[in-house]
Amino acid sequence: MTSCTPADGPPDLLFLLSWASHALQTEHAAGLAELGISPRAHYVLAQARAGDLTQREIGERCGVDKTTMVVTLDQLERAGLAERRPVPTDRRARMVAVTPAGEQVLSRAQQVVRRIQDDLLATLPEQDREAFLRALLALLSGPLANTSPYAPGNRSGC
């Protein structure tokens, strides 16, 4: 493995996490592409499944800006996986609902994501798997929690 680790120092955490993240995102995107959706579309559908969330609320939970959210929902609507419905109390807002076809794709997508995660974690010794996940969650809920408006500590979604 190529490394940006200095010869006389510890491993470069940013490099390692970035490399791992990129590899996992690539595998995630490839697995979901077989279902005709992107990771972003998967996140949006997963949030919309909860029901009673507006387009804006889902975007905030997933860390997606307004323009990207519109494009993503346009794609999901064209594919018949989601639909926007008016909010009775606010004519400017739209609720996002997952269609029956969207429910099927979402269920399959979650199986794909679970398989990828399980396969990845299976490469670690069993006793290290939970510790690894706990350590990542501790970093994300501790020192990294408030590093951006999209950080897990600042949103309730994805």
Secondary structure as GFF3:
##gff-version 3
##sequence-region A 1 158
A	DSSP	alpha_helix	13	33	.	.	.	ID=ss1
A	DSSP	alpha_helix	39	49	.	.	.	ID=ss2
A	DSSP	alpha_helix	55	62	.	.	.	ID=ss3
A	DSSP	alpha_helix	66	78	.	.	.	ID=ss4
A	DSSP	beta_strand	82	87	.	.	.	ID=ss5
A	DSSP	beta_strand	90	98	.	.	.	ID=ss6
A	DSSP	alpha_helix	100	121	.	.	.	ID=ss7
A	DSSP	alpha_helix	126	141	.	.	.	ID=ss8
A	DSSP	three_ten_helix	152	154	.	.	.	ID=ss9
###
